[in-house]
C-alpha cells in the first residue's frame, strides 16, 4: 500500500508543484495520474521513490515512512520505466534486463531464467538477449524497458509516460501488454500520462490533477458518470462522455446472468432434454467448478449413443470474453464477426454470463433511442394474419 499524507512540494522561488495531497493506493492496483503539463502528476510519482523529496507531509509504503528508508535500497525495490526507455546502449539486452538483479547479487542461473521467462511474456525471441538496444525497434526497446522493471520482482512499478513517443498501433499493443502483465504478476503500477484515453483504458483508479491539486480520485466509470467539475468534464470531452457506455462500461452491465449450461460429465440424453425444454440448439459446457469447457451443438450429437455417451466427448472449444471486456469490444464480436452469442468468464475462467445479440440490441436502444418519440401518429399498425392474403394479392 502507498499513502500520501498532507504532501506538498514547493520548489525554489516559492513555486508550488503540489499542495496538500492525500491519497491511498492499495497493493496490486493500477493507478494513473492524469492531467495537463505542470499539474503535478510526475512530481507526485517521483516522490514514491524519493527522486523528489516532499517539502511537507509524508509518503508511506506499507505503513512505513520512506524518508526513513535508505534511498538506494528503496529504489532497488521499485521499478521505473520512462518515455526515453533508458536502456544502456553499450550493454546487451540481457545485461539491461538483469541490471537490478545483479546489484541484488542474484545467481547467474536465476538471472538467466528470469530474463528468458520475461522475454517470452512479451513475445520476443531469446536470441534478442545477445543484441544491443540499437538493433531493436522502438517498440521492442520499450518492451525491454517494461520487463527490465519487472526483472527484480519489485512490487511497485513507476511508469512516466512510457508510450508517449510511440506510434498508435505499437502504443495500443504495449498498453494491453502492461495491463496483462500487471494482472498476471499482481504488481502495483503508478502510471503518469496526459492522455485521458490511456488513463481510462488502463487504470483501476485515476488521480485527475490540476495546478498541483487532486481534482478527482475515482474509478474510470465513476469519473465518467460523475465528473467532479468543469475541468474534469473538459478533459474528458463531450464525445467521451457520450460514448462512455460503449467504450468504458464492461459487459457485466449487459450480459445475461446464469446462462443455460450443462456439466461435461452429463449424458447426451440429458443435453437433448435441456435443449428441447429451453428451445435452444447449443449448450455451454462447464466442469464441476463452473469453469467454461466449451460448447455442445445438437447437430454434433449422435443419437445412437444417447444412453451413456457423455457431453464432454462432443464439446468444442469456443471464443469467450472476460467480464472486464468493454461493451464496445463485445459489439464488435456480435455485429462485425457475426457471433450469435458469446460467453463471459471471470479471471479464473469461471462462467459468469452470456452476451447475446438481443442484449446488445437492448443496450444500443437504451443508449441511443430510449428518449425517441416519433412525430405525428405514433401508433404502430400491425397487420393481422387473416389480412395477409389480401395484402399478398396486391403485390
KOLDRENTI-308544 format. One record per residue (C-alpha): x, y, z; residue in one letter. Coordinates in steps of 0.5 Angstrom, whole numbers. Example, Ala and Ser with C-alpha at 12.3 -4.5 7.8 and 13.67 -1.06 7.14 Angstrom:
2
> px, py, pz, migu
> 25, -9, 16, A;
> 27, -2, 14, S;
END
This chain:
395
> px, py, pz, migu
> 0, 0, 0, X;
> 2, 7, -2, X;
> 0, 13, 2, X;
> 1, 21, 1, X;
> -1, 24, 8, X;
> -1, 32, 7, X;
> 4, 32, 2, X;
> 6, 39, -1, X;
> 12, 40, -6, X;
> 15, 48, -6, X;
> 21, 49, -11, X;
> 26, 55, -10, X;
> 22, 62, -12, X;
> 16, 59, -8, X;
> 14, 55, -14, X;
> 8, 51, -11, X;
> 9, 44, -15, X;
> 4, 40, -11, X;
> -1, 42, -5, X;
> -3, 38, 1, X;
> -4, 31, -3, X;
> -8, 26, 1, X;
> -8, 19, -3, X;
> -8, 12, -1, X;
> -7, 6, -6, X;
> -8, -1, -5, X;
> -3, -6, -7, X;
> -4, -9, -14, X;
> -8, -3, -16, X;
> -6, 0, -23, X;
> -6, 8, -21, X;
> -6, 13, -27, X;
> -4, 20, -25, X;
> -7, 24, -31, X;
> -7, 32, -32, X;
> -4, 38, -36, X;
> 3, 39, -36, X;
> 5, 42, -30, X;
> -1, 40, -26, X;
> 4, 36, -21, X;
> 3, 29, -23, X;
> 10, 27, -25, X;
> 12, 31, -18, X;
> 8, 26, -14, X;
> 10, 20, -18, X;
> 17, 21, -16, X;
> 16, 22, -9, X;
> 15, 15, -8, X;
> 22, 13, -10, X;
> 25, 19, -7, X;
> 27, 23, -13, X;
> 23, 28, -11, X;
> 23, 30, -3, X;
> 17, 33, 0, X;
> 17, 40, 3, X;
> 12, 38, 8, X;
> 8, 31, 9, X;
> 9, 24, 9, X;
> 10, 19, 4, X;
> 9, 12, 7, X;
> 10, 5, 3, X;
> 6, -1, 7, X;
> 6, 4, 13, X;
> 13, 6, 14, X;
> 15, 13, 12, X;
> 20, 12, 6, X;
> 24, 18, 9, X;
> 27, 14, 14, X;
> 29, 9, 9, X;
> 36, 9, 5, X;
> 34, 12, -2, X;
> 39, 7, -5, X;
> 35, 1, -2, X;
> 28, 4, -3, X;
> 30, 5, -11, X;
> 32, -2, -12, X;
> 25, -4, -9, X;
> 22, 0, -14, X;
> 22, -1, -22, X;
> 22, 5, -26, X;
> 20, 6, -34, X;
> 21, 13, -37, X;
> 19, 15, -44, X;
> 26, 15, -46, X;
> 27, 8, -44, X;
> 33, 9, -41, X;
> 37, 2, -44, X;
> 44, 3, -43, X;
> 47, 3, -51, X;
> 53, 0, -49, X;
> 50, -6, -46, X;
> 47, -12, -49, X;
> 39, -14, -47, X;
> 41, -19, -42, X;
> 45, -14, -38, X;
> 40, -9, -39, X;
> 35, -13, -36, X;
> 39, -16, -30, X;
> 42, -9, -28, X;
> 38, -9, -21, X;
> 38, -17, -20, X;
> 46, -16, -21, X;
> 46, -11, -16, X;
> 42, -15, -11, X;
> 47, -21, -12, X;
> 43, -26, -16, X;
> 46, -32, -18, X;
> 47, -32, -26, X;
> 43, -38, -27, X;
> 37, -35, -23, X;
> 38, -28, -27, X;
> 38, -32, -34, X;
> 32, -36, -32, X;
> 28, -29, -31, X;
> 31, -26, -37, X;
> 28, -31, -41, X;
> 22, -32, -38, X;
> 20, -25, -39, X;
> 22, -24, -46, X;
> 17, -30, -47, X;
> 12, -26, -44, X;
> 13, -20, -48, X;
> 13, -25, -55, X;
> 21, -23, -56, X;
> 26, -29, -58, X;
> 31, -31, -53, X;
> 36, -29, -59, X;
> 35, -22, -57, X;
> 39, -23, -50, X;
> 45, -22, -54, X;
> 43, -16, -58, X;
> 45, -9, -57, X;
> 39, -4, -56, X;
> 40, 0, -63, X;
> 39, -7, -66, X;
> 32, -7, -64, X;
> 26, -3, -66, X;
> 23, 3, -61, X;
> 17, -1, -59, X;
> 22, -7, -58, X;
> 26, -3, -54, X;
> 20, -1, -50, X;
> 18, -8, -48, X;
> 25, -9, -46, X;
> 24, -3, -41, X;
> 18, -6, -38, X;
> 21, -12, -37, X;
> 27, -9, -34, X;
> 23, -6, -29, X;
> 20, -13, -27, X;
> 26, -17, -27, X;
> 28, -16, -20, X;
> 21, -18, -18, X;
> 19, -11, -15, X;
> 12, -10, -12, X;
> 12, -3, -14, X;
> 13, 0, -22, X;
> 13, 7, -23, X;
> 12, 9, -31, X;
> 13, 16, -33, X;
> 9, 17, -40, X;
> 13, 11, -42, X;
> 9, 10, -49, X;
> 8, 18, -51, X;
> 13, 17, -57, X;
> 11, 11, -60, X;
> 6, 10, -66, X;
> -1, 9, -64, X;
> -1, 1, -66, X;
> 5, 0, -62, X;
> 2, 4, -56, X;
> -4, 0, -56, X;
> 0, -6, -56, X;
> 4, -4, -51, X;
> -2, -2, -46, X;
> -5, -8, -47, X;
> 1, -12, -45, X;
> 3, -8, -39, X;
> -4, -9, -36, X;
> -4, -16, -38, X;
> 3, -17, -34, X;
> 0, -13, -28, X;
> -6, -17, -27, X;
> -1, -24, -28, X;
> 4, -21, -23, X;
> 0, -17, -18, X;
> 4, -11, -19, X;
> 2, -4, -16, X;
> 3, 0, -22, X;
> 4, 8, -22, X;
> 3, 11, -29, X;
> 3, 18, -31, X;
> 0, 20, -37, X;
> -3, 27, -40, X;
> -7, 22, -45, X;
> -14, 21, -42, X;
> -16, 15, -46, X;
> -10, 12, -44, X;
> -12, 13, -37, X;
> -19, 11, -38, X;
> -16, 4, -41, X;
> -11, 2, -36, X;
> -13, 5, -29, X;
> -17, 1, -24, X;
> -17, 8, -21, X;
> -15, 15, -23, X;
> -12, 21, -20, X;
> -14, 28, -24, X;
> -9, 33, -22, X;
> -10, 41, -24, X;
> -5, 46, -21, X;
> -2, 42, -16, X;
> -8, 39, -13, X;
> -12, 33, -14, X;
> -19, 35, -17, X;
> -22, 28, -17, X;
> -20, 21, -15, X;
> -24, 15, -17, X;
> -25, 9, -22, X;
> -26, 11, -29, X;
> -33, 9, -29, X;
> -34, 14, -23, X;
> -31, 19, -26, X;
> -34, 19, -33, X;
> -41, 18, -29, X;
> -40, 24, -25, X;
> -34, 29, -27, X;
> -32, 33, -21, X;
> -32, 40, -24, X;
> -32, 43, -31, X;
> -24, 42, -31, X;
> -25, 34, -31, X;
> -31, 35, -36, X;
> -27, 39, -41, X;
> -21, 34, -40, X;
> -26, 28, -42, X;
> -29, 32, -47, X;
> -37, 31, -49, X;
> -35, 26, -54, X;
> -32, 21, -49, X;
> -38, 23, -44, X;
> -43, 21, -50, X;
> -40, 14, -52, X;
> -38, 12, -45, X;
> -43, 7, -44, X;
> -39, 3, -50, X;
> -32, 5, -49, X;
> -31, 4, -42, X;
> -37, 0, -39, X;
> -36, -7, -38, X;
> -40, -13, -41, X;
> -42, -14, -34, X;
> -47, -9, -35, X;
> -51, -12, -41, X;
> -49, -20, -40, X;
> -55, -25, -39, X;
> -53, -28, -32, X;
> -54, -35, -31, X;
> -54, -38, -38, X;
> -56, -45, -40, X;
> -51, -50, -39, X;
> -49, -57, -37, X;
> -44, -61, -34, X;
> -39, -64, -38, X;
> -40, -71, -35, X;
> -47, -71, -36, X;
> -50, -75, -42, X;
> -52, -73, -49, X;
> -59, -75, -47, X;
> -59, -70, -41, X;
> -57, -65, -46, X;
> -62, -66, -51, X;
> -67, -66, -46, X;
> -65, -59, -43, X;
> -64, -56, -51, X;
> -71, -58, -52, X;
> -74, -55, -46, X;
> -71, -49, -47, X;
> -71, -49, -54, X;
> -64, -48, -56, X;
> -59, -52, -60, X;
> -53, -51, -56, X;
> -51, -51, -49, X;
> -45, -48, -46, X;
> -41, -54, -42, X;
> -38, -53, -35, X;
> -34, -57, -30, X;
> -36, -58, -23, X;
> -32, -52, -21, X;
> -36, -48, -27, X;
> -30, -47, -31, X;
> -32, -46, -38, X;
> -30, -52, -42, X;
> -33, -50, -49, X;
> -40, -51, -52, X;
> -44, -57, -55, X;
> -48, -57, -61, X;
> -55, -61, -62, X;
> -52, -62, -69, X;
> -46, -66, -67, X;
> -49, -71, -62, X;
> -50, -78, -64, X;
> -57, -81, -63, X;
> -55, -88, -63, X;
> -50, -87, -57, X;
> -55, -82, -53, X;
> -56, -87, -47, X;
> -49, -87, -44, X;
> -45, -82, -48, X;
> -42, -76, -44, X;
> -43, -69, -47, X;
> -35, -68, -46, X;
> -34, -72, -52, X;
> -37, -67, -56, X;
> -35, -61, -53, X;
> -32, -56, -58, X;
> -27, -50, -56, X;
> -30, -43, -57, X;
> -29, -36, -56, X;
> -30, -32, -50, X;
> -30, -25, -47, X;
> -27, -23, -40, X;
> -32, -20, -35, X;
> -28, -13, -36, X;
> -28, -13, -43, X;
> -31, -7, -46, X;
> -38, -6, -49, X;
> -35, -3, -55, X;
> -31, -10, -56, X;
> -37, -14, -55, X;
> -41, -11, -60, X;
> -35, -12, -65, X;
> -36, -20, -64, X;
> -43, -20, -64, X;
> -44, -15, -70, X;
> -38, -15, -74, X;
> -35, -22, -73, X;
> -42, -25, -73, X;
> -43, -29, -67, X;
> -50, -30, -64, X;
> -48, -30, -57, X;
> -41, -31, -53, X;
> -40, -33, -46, X;
> -37, -29, -41, X;
> -32, -31, -36, X;
> -28, -28, -30, X;
> -20, -28, -29, X;
> -21, -36, -27, X;
> -25, -38, -33, X;
> -31, -39, -29, X;
> -37, -38, -33, X;
> -40, -31, -31, X;
> -45, -30, -36, X;
> -47, -29, -44, X;
> -47, -23, -48, X;
> -53, -25, -54, X;
> -55, -21, -60, X;
> -61, -19, -56, X;
> -57, -16, -50, X;
> -53, -12, -55, X;
> -59, -9, -59, X;
> -62, -7, -52, X;
> -56, -3, -50, X;
> -56, 0, -56, X;
> -63, 2, -56, X;
> -62, 4, -49, X;
> -57, 9, -50, X;
> -59, 12, -57, X;
> -66, 11, -57, X;
> -69, 11, -50, X;
> -72, 18, -51, X;
> -74, 18, -58, X;
> -81, 20, -59, X;
> -84, 19, -67, X;
> -87, 25, -70, X;
> -95, 25, -71, X;
> -99, 19, -70, X;
> -94, 14, -66, X;
> -99, 8, -66, X;
> -95, 2, -69, X;
> -100, -1, -74, X;
> -99, -9, -74, X;
> -102, -13, -80, X;
> -107, -19, -77, X;
> -105, -26, -80, X;
> -112, -26, -83, X;
> -111, -20, -88, X;
> -104, -22, -90, X;
> -107, -26, -96, X;
> -111, -19, -99, X;
> -104, -16, -98, X;
> -100, -21, -102, X;
> -105, -21, -107, X;
> -104, -13, -108, X;
> -96, -15, -109, X;
END
